[in-house]
Amino acid sequence: MNELLASHPLLTALGWTLIHFVWQACVVGFVSAICLVILRSAKPQLRYAVLNIAMLGAVFWPLQTFVQHWQANPVAIGTQS
């Protein structure tokens, strides 16, 4: 049973997405921190927009990674093991 679950393409794609999310979140956080340092004397609305873009990046980058891994390992419909 465990071997069947471990070899399922959905779980494989999800696992790789979670692994990649660790470094992706670090990159998003690092870039947003640099932007905040550069924009420390800017209007609060601009800093707020930068952080909103960073949060969207932290959602959509892993989603894009999941889609890539899912497409690399498509599920064969109608096949039985």
PyMOL Python script that loads the backbone (N, CA, C, O; Angstrom):
from pymol import cmd

cmd.read_pdbstr("""\
ATOM      1  N   MET A   1       0.820  -1.197   0.000  1.00  0.00           N
ATOM      2  CA  MET A   1       0.000   0.000   0.000  1.00  0.00           C
ATOM      3  C   MET A   1       0.862   1.258   0.000  1.00  0.00           C
ATOM      4  O   MET A   1       0.598   2.196  -0.753  1.00  0.00           O
ATOM      5  N   ASN A   2       1.905   1.279   0.855  1.00  0.00           N
ATOM      6  CA  ASN A   2       2.770   2.450   0.910  1.00  0.00           C
ATOM      7  C   ASN A   2       3.523   2.664  -0.394  1.00  0.00           C
ATOM      8  O   ASN A   2       3.733   3.801  -0.817  1.00  0.00           O
ATOM      9  N   GLU A   3       3.930   1.567  -1.033  1.00  0.00           N
ATOM     10  CA  GLU A   3       4.638   1.690  -2.303  1.00  0.00           C
ATOM     11  C   GLU A   3       3.719   2.271  -3.370  1.00  0.00           C
ATOM     12  O   GLU A   3       4.156   3.044  -4.223  1.00  0.00           O
ATOM     13  N   LEU A   4       2.448   1.895  -3.318  1.00  0.00           N
ATOM     14  CA  LEU A   4       1.478   2.417  -4.273  1.00  0.00           C
ATOM     15  C   LEU A   4       1.276   3.912  -4.080  1.00  0.00           C
ATOM     16  O   LEU A   4       1.213   4.667  -5.050  1.00  0.00           O
ATOM     17  N   LEU A   5       1.176   4.333  -2.834  1.00  0.00           N
ATOM     18  CA  LEU A   5       1.003   5.766  -2.558  1.00  0.00           C
ATOM     19  C   LEU A   5       2.254   6.552  -2.902  1.00  0.00           C
ATOM     20  O   LEU A   5       2.165   7.664  -3.424  1.00  0.00           O
ATOM     21  N   ALA A   6       3.416   5.991  -2.616  1.00  0.00           N
ATOM     22  CA  ALA A   6       4.668   6.703  -2.876  1.00  0.00           C
ATOM     23  C   ALA A   6       4.922   6.863  -4.363  1.00  0.00           C
ATOM     24  O   ALA A   6       5.600   7.803  -4.778  1.00  0.00           O
ATOM     25  N   SER A   7       4.391   5.964  -5.164  1.00  0.00           N
ATOM     26  CA  SER A   7       4.630   6.049  -6.600  1.00  0.00           C
ATOM     27  C   SER A   7       3.523   6.803  -7.330  1.00  0.00           C
ATOM     28  O   SER A   7       3.582   6.939  -8.552  1.00  0.00           O
ATOM     29  N   HIS A   8       2.535   7.287  -6.624  1.00  0.00           N
ATOM     30  CA  HIS A   8       1.435   8.007  -7.267  1.00  0.00           C
ATOM     31  C   HIS A   8       1.951   9.370  -7.760  1.00  0.00           C
ATOM     32  O   HIS A   8       2.581  10.102  -6.997  1.00  0.00           O
ATOM     33  N   PRO A   9       1.692   9.708  -9.009  1.00  0.00           N
ATOM     34  CA  PRO A   9       2.219  10.966  -9.574  1.00  0.00           C
ATOM     35  C   PRO A   9       1.751  12.224  -8.845  1.00  0.00           C
ATOM     36  O   PRO A   9       2.492  13.204  -8.768  1.00  0.00           O
ATOM     37  N   LEU A  10       0.527  12.207  -8.309  1.00  0.00           N
ATOM     38  CA  LEU A  10       0.038  13.371  -7.579  1.00  0.00           C
ATOM     39  C   LEU A  10       0.862  13.606  -6.318  1.00  0.00           C
ATOM     40  O   LEU A  10       1.241  14.739  -6.021  1.00  0.00           O
ATOM     41  N   LEU A  11       1.136  12.538  -5.581  1.00  0.00           N
ATOM     42  CA  LEU A  11       1.922  12.679  -4.355  1.00  0.00           C
ATOM     43  C   LEU A  11       3.376  13.012  -4.657  1.00  0.00           C
ATOM     44  O   LEU A  11       4.015  13.751  -3.908  1.00  0.00           O
ATOM     45  N   THR A  12       3.897  12.471  -5.746  1.00  0.00           N
ATOM     46  CA  THR A  12       5.261  12.804  -6.141  1.00  0.00           C
ATOM     47  C   THR A  12       5.378  14.278  -6.496  1.00  0.00           C
ATOM     48  O   THR A  12       6.316  14.953  -6.073  1.00  0.00           O
ATOM     49  N   ALA A  13       4.423  14.775  -7.274  1.00  0.00           N
ATOM     50  CA  ALA A  13       4.433  16.193  -7.652  1.00  0.00           C
ATOM     51  C   ALA A  13       4.262  17.090  -6.433  1.00  0.00           C
ATOM     52  O   ALA A  13       4.921  18.124  -6.319  1.00  0.00           O
ATOM     53  N   LEU A  14       3.381  16.695  -5.528  1.00  0.00           N
ATOM     54  CA  LEU A  14       3.165  17.484  -4.316  1.00  0.00           C
ATOM     55  C   LEU A  14       4.407  17.484  -3.427  1.00  0.00           C
ATOM     56  O   LEU A  14       4.763  18.516  -2.858  1.00  0.00           O
ATOM     57  N   GLY A  15       5.057  16.348  -3.309  1.00  0.00           N
ATOM     58  CA  GLY A  15       6.276  16.272  -2.500  1.00  0.00           C
ATOM     59  C   GLY A  15       7.392  17.140  -3.049  1.00  0.00           C
ATOM     60  O   GLY A  15       8.045  17.866  -2.300  1.00  0.00           O
ATOM     61  N   TRP A  16       7.614  17.068  -4.362  1.00  0.00           N
ATOM     62  CA  TRP A  16       8.654  17.916  -4.959  1.00  0.00           C
ATOM     63  C   TRP A  16       8.292  19.389  -4.859  1.00  0.00           C
ATOM     64  O   TRP A  16       9.172  20.236  -4.707  1.00  0.00           O
ATOM     65  N   THR A  17       7.007  19.700  -4.942  1.00  0.00           N
ATOM     66  CA  THR A  17       6.577  21.093  -4.788  1.00  0.00           C
ATOM     67  C   THR A  17       6.897  21.598  -3.390  1.00  0.00           C
ATOM     68  O   THR A  17       7.370  22.723  -3.234  1.00  0.00           O
ATOM     69  N   LEU A  18       6.648  20.791  -2.380  1.00  0.00           N
ATOM     70  CA  LEU A  18       6.943  21.202  -1.010  1.00  0.00           C
ATOM     71  C   LEU A  18       8.443  21.366  -0.786  1.00  0.00           C
ATOM     72  O   LEU A  18       8.872  22.272  -0.071  1.00  0.00           O
ATOM     73  N   ILE A  19       9.235  20.495  -1.394  1.00  0.00           N
ATOM     74  CA  ILE A  19      10.687  20.619  -1.269  1.00  0.00           C
ATOM     75  C   ILE A  19      11.171  21.900  -1.942  1.00  0.00           C
ATOM     76  O   ILE A  19      11.994  22.624  -1.381  1.00  0.00           O
ATOM     77  N   HIS A  20      10.667  22.180  -3.136  1.00  0.00           N
ATOM     78  CA  HIS A  20      11.073  23.390  -3.841  1.00  0.00           C
ATOM     79  C   HIS A  20      10.555  24.654  -3.163  1.00  0.00           C
ATOM     80  O   HIS A  20      11.177  25.711  -3.263  1.00  0.00           O
ATOM     81  N   PHE A  21       9.413  24.551  -2.471  1.00  0.00           N
ATOM     82  CA  PHE A  21       8.857  25.721  -1.806  1.00  0.00           C
ATOM     83  C   PHE A  21       9.792  26.272  -0.728  1.00  0.00           C
ATOM     84  O   PHE A  21       9.778  27.469  -0.444  1.00  0.00           O
ATOM     85  N   VAL A  22      10.587  25.418  -0.143  1.00  0.00           N
ATOM     86  CA  VAL A  22      11.510  25.870   0.908  1.00  0.00           C
ATOM     87  C   VAL A  22      12.463  26.922   0.348  1.00  0.00           C
ATOM     88  O   VAL A  22      12.588  28.002   0.926  1.00  0.00           O
ATOM     89  N   TRP A  23      13.139  26.631  -0.767  1.00  0.00           N
ATOM     90  CA  TRP A  23      14.075  27.611  -1.314  1.00  0.00           C
ATOM     91  C   TRP A  23      13.343  28.731  -2.046  1.00  0.00           C
ATOM     92  O   TRP A  23      13.841  29.856  -2.091  1.00  0.00           O
ATOM     93  N   GLN A  24      12.187  28.453  -2.616  1.00  0.00           N
ATOM     94  CA  GLN A  24      11.448  29.505  -3.309  1.00  0.00           C
ATOM     95  C   GLN A  24      10.966  30.568  -2.330  1.00  0.00           C
ATOM     96  O   GLN A  24      11.036  31.761  -2.625  1.00  0.00           O
ATOM     97  N   ALA A  25      10.483  30.149  -1.180  1.00  0.00           N
ATOM     98  CA  ALA A  25      10.038  31.103  -0.167  1.00  0.00           C
ATOM     99  C   ALA A  25      11.218  31.927   0.357  1.00  0.00           C
ATOM    100  O   ALA A  25      11.068  33.115   0.642  1.00  0.00           O
ATOM    101  N   CYS A  26      12.377  31.305   0.482  1.00  0.00           N
ATOM    102  CA  CYS A  26      13.567  32.057   0.901  1.00  0.00           C
ATOM    103  C   CYS A  26      13.944  33.115  -0.129  1.00  0.00           C
ATOM    104  O   CYS A  26      14.306  34.233   0.237  1.00  0.00           O
ATOM    105  N   VAL A  27      13.864  32.775  -1.405  1.00  0.00           N
ATOM    106  CA  VAL A  27      14.180  33.743  -2.460  1.00  0.00           C
ATOM    107  C   VAL A  27      13.179  34.894  -2.438  1.00  0.00           C
ATOM    108  O   VAL A  27      13.572  36.057  -2.517  1.00  0.00           O
ATOM    109  N   VAL A  28      11.884  34.578  -2.330  1.00  0.00           N
ATOM    110  CA  VAL A  28      10.860  35.626  -2.289  1.00  0.00           C
ATOM    111  C   VAL A  28      11.075  36.526  -1.071  1.00  0.00           C
ATOM    112  O   VAL A  28      10.988  37.749  -1.185  1.00  0.00           O
ATOM    113  N   GLY A  29      11.350  35.943   0.077  1.00  0.00           N
ATOM    114  CA  GLY A  29      11.591  36.730   1.282  1.00  0.00           C
ATOM    115  C   GLY A  29      12.830  37.592   1.181  1.00  0.00           C
ATOM    116  O   GLY A  29      12.825  38.745   1.613  1.00  0.00           O
ATOM    117  N   PHE A  30      13.897  37.043   0.612  1.00  0.00           N
ATOM    118  CA  PHE A  30      15.146  37.795   0.466  1.00  0.00           C
ATOM    119  C   PHE A  30      14.960  38.973  -0.492  1.00  0.00           C
ATOM    120  O   PHE A  30      15.397  40.086  -0.199  1.00  0.00           O
ATOM    121  N   VAL A  31      14.319  38.732  -1.625  1.00  0.00           N
ATOM    122  CA  VAL A  31      14.104  39.803  -2.603  1.00  0.00           C
ATOM    123  C   VAL A  31      13.178  40.877  -2.029  1.00  0.00           C
ATOM    124  O   VAL A  31      13.419  42.068  -2.226  1.00  0.00           O
ATOM    125  N   SER A  32      12.129  40.472  -1.328  1.00  0.00           N
ATOM    126  CA  SER A  32      11.230  41.472  -0.751  1.00  0.00           C
ATOM    127  C   SER A  32      11.917  42.259   0.361  1.00  0.00           C
ATOM    128  O   SER A  32      11.642  43.447   0.528  1.00  0.00           O
ATOM    129  N   ALA A  33      12.800  41.627   1.121  1.00  0.00           N
ATOM    130  CA  ALA A  33      13.541  42.356   2.155  1.00  0.00           C
ATOM    131  C   ALA A  33      14.477  43.392   1.537  1.00  0.00           C
ATOM    132  O   ALA A  33      14.595  44.510   2.037  1.00  0.00           O
ATOM    133  N   ILE A  34      15.136  43.012   0.450  1.00  0.00           N
ATOM    134  CA  ILE A  34      16.008  43.962  -0.243  1.00  0.00           C
ATOM    135  C   ILE A  34      15.181  45.130  -0.781  1.00  0.00           C
ATOM    136  O   ILE A  34      15.583  46.288  -0.673  1.00  0.00           O
ATOM    137  N   CYS A  35      14.022  44.813  -1.362  1.00  0.00           N
ATOM    138  CA  CYS A  35      13.156  45.876  -1.883  1.00  0.00           C
ATOM    139  C   CYS A  35      12.694  46.802  -0.766  1.00  0.00           C
ATOM    140  O   CYS A  35      12.627  48.015  -0.967  1.00  0.00           O
ATOM    141  N   LEU A  36      12.378  46.267   0.391  1.00  0.00           N
ATOM    142  CA  LEU A  36      11.944  47.111   1.505  1.00  0.00           C
ATOM    143  C   LEU A  36      13.069  48.004   2.014  1.00  0.00           C
ATOM    144  O   LEU A  36      12.823  49.139   2.421  1.00  0.00           O
ATOM    145  N   VAL A  37      14.293  47.503   1.996  1.00  0.00           N
ATOM    146  CA  VAL A  37      15.432  48.332   2.406  1.00  0.00           C
ATOM    147  C   VAL A  37      15.625  49.476   1.413  1.00  0.00           C
ATOM    148  O   VAL A  37      15.865  50.619   1.801  1.00  0.00           O
ATOM    149  N   ILE A  38      15.518  49.148   0.136  1.00  0.00           N
ATOM    150  CA  ILE A  38      15.663  50.182  -0.897  1.00  0.00           C
ATOM    151  C   ILE A  38      14.529  51.202  -0.804  1.00  0.00           C
ATOM    152  O   ILE A  38      14.745  52.394  -1.025  1.00  0.00           O
ATOM    153  N   LEU A  39      13.326  50.738  -0.480  1.00  0.00           N
ATOM    154  CA  LEU A  39      12.141  51.602  -0.462  1.00  0.00           C
ATOM    155  C   LEU A  39      11.781  52.095   0.942  1.00  0.00           C
ATOM    156  O   LEU A  39      10.629  52.454   1.185  1.00  0.00           O
ATOM    157  N   ARG A  40      12.724  52.119   1.853  1.00  0.00           N
ATOM    158  CA  ARG A  40      12.378  52.485   3.233  1.00  0.00           C
ATOM    159  C   ARG A  40      11.853  53.903   3.375  1.00  0.00           C
ATOM    160  O   ARG A  40      11.104  54.189   4.309  1.00  0.00           O
ATOM    161  N   SER A  41      12.233  54.805   2.460  1.00  0.00           N
ATOM    162  CA  SER A  41      11.723  56.176   2.548  1.00  0.00           C
ATOM    163  C   SER A  41      10.606  56.431   1.529  1.00  0.00           C
ATOM    164  O   SER A  41      10.181  57.571   1.345  1.00  0.00           O
ATOM    165  N   ALA A  42      10.139  55.377   0.876  1.00  0.00           N
ATOM    166  CA  ALA A  42       9.054  55.518  -0.100  1.00  0.00           C
ATOM    167  C   ALA A  42       7.708  55.555   0.619  1.00  0.00           C
ATOM    168  O   ALA A  42       7.616  55.351   1.829  1.00  0.00           O
ATOM    169  N   LYS A  43       6.686  55.818  -0.158  1.00  0.00           N
ATOM    170  CA  LYS A  43       5.337  55.853   0.401  1.00  0.00           C
ATOM    171  C   LYS A  43       4.942  54.465   0.909  1.00  0.00           C
ATOM    172  O   LYS A  43       5.353  53.449   0.347  1.00  0.00           O
ATOM    173  N   PRO A  44       4.152  54.433   1.963  1.00  0.00           N
ATOM    174  CA  PRO A  44       3.706  53.134   2.486  1.00  0.00           C
ATOM    175  C   PRO A  44       2.912  52.323   1.462  1.00  0.00           C
ATOM    176  O   PRO A  44       2.958  51.093   1.470  1.00  0.00           O
ATOM    177  N   GLN A  45       2.190  53.007   0.588  1.00  0.00           N
ATOM    178  CA  GLN A  45       1.410  52.297  -0.424  1.00  0.00           C
ATOM    179  C   GLN A  45       2.317  51.501  -1.361  1.00  0.00           C
ATOM    180  O   GLN A  45       1.954  50.406  -1.790  1.00  0.00           O
ATOM    181  N   LEU A  46       3.487  52.040  -1.681  1.00  0.00           N
ATOM    182  CA  LEU A  46       4.426  51.339  -2.551  1.00  0.00           C
ATOM    183  C   LEU A  46       5.016  50.126  -1.841  1.00  0.00           C
ATOM    184  O   LEU A  46       5.135  49.055  -2.435  1.00  0.00           O
ATOM    185  N   ARG A  47       5.385  50.290  -0.579  1.00  0.00           N
ATOM    186  CA  ARG A  47       5.907  49.154   0.181  1.00  0.00           C
ATOM    187  C   ARG A  47       4.839  48.069   0.343  1.00  0.00           C
ATOM    188  O   ARG A  47       5.138  46.876   0.281  1.00  0.00           O
ATOM    189  N   TYR A  48       3.593  48.498   0.552  1.00  0.00           N
ATOM    190  CA  TYR A  48       2.475  47.560   0.666  1.00  0.00           C
ATOM    191  C   TYR A  48       2.289  46.790  -0.644  1.00  0.00           C
ATOM    192  O   TYR A  48       2.046  45.584  -0.630  1.00  0.00           O
ATOM    193  N   ALA A  49       2.404  47.483  -1.760  1.00  0.00           N
ATOM    194  CA  ALA A  49       2.273  46.830  -3.068  1.00  0.00           C
ATOM    195  C   ALA A  49       3.397  45.826  -3.289  1.00  0.00           C
ATOM    196  O   ALA A  49       3.158  44.738  -3.813  1.00  0.00           O
ATOM    197  N   VAL A  50       4.615  46.176  -2.896  1.00  0.00           N
ATOM    198  CA  VAL A  50       5.748  45.256  -3.045  1.00  0.00           C
ATOM    199  C   VAL A  50       5.512  43.993  -2.225  1.00  0.00           C
ATOM    200  O   VAL A  50       5.777  42.889  -2.701  1.00  0.00           O
ATOM    201  N   LEU A  51       5.020  44.140  -1.007  1.00  0.00           N
ATOM    202  CA  LEU A  51       4.777  42.970  -0.167  1.00  0.00           C
ATOM    203  C   LEU A  51       3.604  42.137  -0.677  1.00  0.00           C
ATOM    204  O   LEU A  51       3.610  40.914  -0.540  1.00  0.00           O
ATOM    205  N   ASN A  52       2.603  42.785  -1.261  1.00  0.00           N
ATOM    206  CA  ASN A  52       1.504  42.029  -1.860  1.00  0.00           C
ATOM    207  C   ASN A  52       1.987  41.209  -3.043  1.00  0.00           C
ATOM    208  O   ASN A  52       1.582  40.059  -3.216  1.00  0.00           O
ATOM    209  N   ILE A  53       2.857  41.801  -3.861  1.00  0.00           N
ATOM    210  CA  ILE A  53       3.433  41.067  -4.987  1.00  0.00           C
ATOM    211  C   ILE A  53       4.266  39.889  -4.479  1.00  0.00           C
ATOM    212  O   ILE A  53       4.243  38.808  -5.067  1.00  0.00           O
ATOM    213  N   ALA A  54       4.996  40.102  -3.392  1.00  0.00           N
ATOM    214  CA  ALA A  54       5.797  39.014  -2.810  1.00  0.00           C
ATOM    215  C   ALA A  54       4.893  37.882  -2.315  1.00  0.00           C
ATOM    216  O   ALA A  54       5.208  36.709  -2.514  1.00  0.00           O
ATOM    217  N   MET A  55       3.775  38.223  -1.673  1.00  0.00           N
ATOM    218  CA  MET A  55       2.862  37.177  -1.206  1.00  0.00           C
ATOM    219  C   MET A  55       2.238  36.421  -2.373  1.00  0.00           C
ATOM    220  O   MET A  55       2.078  35.202  -2.307  1.00  0.00           O
ATOM    221  N   LEU A  56       1.887  37.130  -3.432  1.00  0.00           N
ATOM    222  CA  LEU A  56       1.358  36.454  -4.610  1.00  0.00           C
ATOM    223  C   LEU A  56       2.412  35.548  -5.232  1.00  0.00           C
ATOM    224  O   LEU A  56       2.103  34.450  -5.695  1.00  0.00           O
ATOM    225  N   GLY A  57       3.660  36.016  -5.241  1.00  0.00           N
ATOM    226  CA  GLY A  57       4.748  35.184  -5.753  1.00  0.00           C
ATOM    227  C   GLY A  57       4.936  33.930  -4.920  1.00  0.00           C
ATOM    228  O   GLY A  57       5.242  32.864  -5.452  1.00  0.00           O
ATOM    229  N   ALA A  58       4.752  34.059  -3.605  1.00  0.00           N
ATOM    230  CA  ALA A  58       4.898  32.907  -2.716  1.00  0.00           C
ATOM    231  C   ALA A  58       3.758  31.898  -2.898  1.00  0.00           C
ATOM    232  O   ALA A  58       3.868  30.754  -2.457  1.00  0.00           O
ATOM    233  N   VAL A  59       2.675  32.315  -3.542  1.00  0.00           N
ATOM    234  CA  VAL A  59       1.577  31.396  -3.832  1.00  0.00           C
ATOM    235  C   VAL A  59       1.706  30.807  -5.232  1.00  0.00           C
ATOM    236  O   VAL A  59       1.572  29.599  -5.424  1.00  0.00           O
ATOM    237  N   PHE A  60       1.968  31.677  -6.208  1.00  0.00           N
ATOM    238  CA  PHE A  60       1.924  31.225  -7.600  1.00  0.00           C
ATOM    239  C   PHE A  60       3.195  30.527  -8.066  1.00  0.00           C
ATOM    240  O   PHE A  60       3.128  29.699  -8.975  1.00  0.00           O
ATOM    241  N   TRP A  61       4.347  30.830  -7.481  1.00  0.00           N
ATOM    242  CA  TRP A  61       5.574  30.137  -7.869  1.00  0.00           C
ATOM    243  C   TRP A  61       5.496  28.647  -7.520  1.00  0.00           C
ATOM    244  O   TRP A  61       5.804  27.814  -8.373  1.00  0.00           O
ATOM    245  N   PRO A  62       5.094  28.283  -6.292  1.00  0.00           N
ATOM    246  CA  PRO A  62       4.935  26.851  -6.002  1.00  0.00           C
ATOM    247  C   PRO A  62       3.816  26.199  -6.821  1.00  0.00           C
ATOM    248  O   PRO A  62       3.911  25.023  -7.173  1.00  0.00           O
ATOM    249  N   LEU A  63       2.775  26.947  -7.119  1.00  0.00           N
ATOM    250  CA  LEU A  63       1.712  26.404  -7.958  1.00  0.00           C
ATOM    251  C   LEU A  63       2.238  26.077  -9.351  1.00  0.00           C
ATOM    252  O   LEU A  63       1.894  25.043  -9.923  1.00  0.00           O
ATOM    253  N   GLN A  64       3.062  26.949  -9.885  1.00  0.00           N
ATOM    254  CA  GLN A  64       3.677  26.710 -11.193  1.00  0.00           C
ATOM    255  C   GLN A  64       4.627  25.513 -11.122  1.00  0.00           C
ATOM    256  O   GLN A  64       4.706  24.731 -12.070  1.00  0.00           O
ATOM    257  N   THR A  65       5.336  25.367 -10.023  1.00  0.00           N
ATOM    258  CA  THR A  65       6.225  24.223  -9.831  1.00  0.00           C
ATOM    259  C   THR A  65       5.423  22.923  -9.784  1.00  0.00           C
ATOM    260  O   THR A  65       5.821  21.916 -10.371  1.00  0.00           O
ATOM    261  N   PHE A  66       4.292  22.954  -9.080  1.00  0.00           N
ATOM    262  CA  PHE A  66       3.438  21.766  -9.020  1.00  0.00           C
ATOM    263  C   PHE A  66       2.954  21.373 -10.410  1.00  0.00           C
ATOM    264  O   PHE A  66       2.969  20.192 -10.759  1.00  0.00           O
ATOM    265  N   VAL A  67       2.528  22.342 -11.201  1.00  0.00           N
ATOM    266  CA  VAL A  67       2.042  22.050 -12.549  1.00  0.00           C
ATOM    267  C   VAL A  67       3.161  21.453 -13.397  1.00  0.00           C
ATOM    268  O   VAL A  67       2.926  20.517 -14.161  1.00  0.00           O
ATOM    269  N   GLN A  68       4.372  21.984 -13.270  1.00  0.00           N
ATOM    270  CA  GLN A  68       5.497  21.437 -14.028  1.00  0.00           C
ATOM    271  C   GLN A  68       5.767  19.985 -13.650  1.00  0.00           C
ATOM    272  O   GLN A  68       5.964  19.144 -14.527  1.00  0.00           O
ATOM    273  N   HIS A  69       5.778  19.686 -12.364  1.00  0.00           N
ATOM    274  CA  HIS A  69       6.038  18.314 -11.922  1.00  0.00           C
ATOM    275  C   HIS A  69       4.875  17.396 -12.291  1.00  0.00           C
ATOM    276  O   HIS A  69       5.085  16.228 -12.618  1.00  0.00           O
ATOM    277  N   TRP A  70       3.669  17.912 -12.242  1.00  0.00           N
ATOM    278  CA  TRP A  70       2.501  17.111 -12.600  1.00  0.00           C
ATOM    279  C   TRP A  70       2.531  16.759 -14.081  1.00  0.00           C
ATOM    280  O   TRP A  70       2.215  15.630 -14.457  1.00  0.00           O
ATOM    281  N   GLN A  71       2.912  17.724 -14.930  1.00  0.00           N
ATOM    282  CA  GLN A  71       2.968  17.475 -16.369  1.00  0.00           C
ATOM    283  C   GLN A  71       4.144  16.575 -16.743  1.00  0.00           C
ATOM    284  O   GLN A  71       4.091  15.876 -17.755  1.00  0.00           O
ATOM    285  N   ALA A  72       5.189  16.587 -15.944  1.00  0.00           N
ATOM    286  CA  ALA A  72       6.332  15.712 -16.214  1.00  0.00           C
ATOM    287  C   ALA A  72       6.003  14.262 -15.886  1.00  0.00           C
ATOM    288  O   ALA A  72       6.639  13.349 -16.414  1.00  0.00           O
ATOM    289  N   ASN A  73       5.016  14.039 -15.021  1.00  0.00           N
ATOM    290  CA  ASN A  73       4.595  12.702 -14.596  1.00  0.00           C
ATOM    291  C   ASN A  73       3.093  12.543 -14.793  1.00  0.00           C
ATOM    292  O   ASN A  73       2.359  12.452 -13.809  1.00  0.00           O
ATOM    293  N   PRO A  74       2.613  12.506 -16.034  1.00  0.00           N
ATOM    294  CA  PRO A  74       1.157  12.443 -16.231  1.00  0.00           C
ATOM    295  C   PRO A  74       0.575  11.112 -15.755  1.00  0.00           C
ATOM    296  O   PRO A  74       1.229  10.070 -15.800  1.00  0.00           O
ATOM    297  N   VAL A  75      -0.662  11.181 -15.304  1.00  0.00           N
ATOM    298  CA  VAL A  75      -1.361   9.990 -14.861  1.00  0.00           C
ATOM    299  C   VAL A  75      -1.959   9.312 -16.084  1.00  0.00           C
ATOM    300  O   VAL A  75      -2.658   9.937 -16.881  1.00  0.00           O
ATOM    301  N   ALA A  76      -1.675   8.043 -16.214  1.00  0.00           N
ATOM    302  CA  ALA A  76      -2.238   7.281 -17.324  1.00  0.00           C
ATOM    303  C   ALA A  76      -3.671   6.905 -16.975  1.00  0.00           C
ATOM    304  O   ALA A  76      -3.915   6.140 -16.043  1.00  0.00           O
ATOM    305  N   ILE A  77      -4.600   7.443 -17.723  1.00  0.00           N
ATOM    306  CA  ILE A  77      -6.018   7.184 -17.466  1.00  0.00           C
ATOM    307  C   ILE A  77      -6.399   5.837 -18.076  1.00  0.00           C
ATOM    308  O   ILE A  77      -6.090   5.558 -19.235  1.00  0.00           O
ATOM    309  N   GLY A  78      -7.055   5.029 -17.302  1.00  0.00           N
ATOM    310  CA  GLY A  78      -7.545   3.761 -17.805  1.00  0.00           C
ATOM    311  C   GLY A  78      -6.559   2.614 -17.629  1.00  0.00           C
ATOM    312  O   GLY A  78      -6.864   1.487 -18.019  1.00  0.00           O
ATOM    313  N   THR A  79      -5.396   2.866 -17.059  1.00  0.00           N
ATOM    314  CA  THR A  79      -4.453   1.768 -16.848  1.00  0.00           C
ATOM    315  C   THR A  79      -4.570   1.283 -15.412  1.00  0.00           C
ATOM    316  O   THR A  79      -4.816   2.064 -14.493  1.00  0.00           O
ATOM    317  N   GLN A  80      -4.396   0.030 -15.245  1.00  0.00           N
ATOM    318  CA  GLN A  80      -4.450  -0.558 -13.904  1.00  0.00           C
ATOM    319  C   GLN A  80      -3.131  -1.256 -13.631  1.00  0.00           C
ATOM    320  O   GLN A  80      -2.542  -1.876 -14.516  1.00  0.00           O
ATOM    321  N   SER A  81      -2.677  -1.147 -12.387  1.00  0.00           N
ATOM    322  CA  SER A  81      -1.437  -1.817 -12.027  1.00  0.00           C
ATOM    323  C   SER A  81      -1.697  -3.044 -11.192  1.00  0.00           C
ATOM    324  O   SER A  81      -0.756  -3.734 -10.797  1.00  0.00           O
TER     325      SER A  81
END
""", "prot")
cmd.dss("prot")
cmd.show_as("cartoon", "prot")
cmd.util.cbc("prot")
cmd.orient("prot")
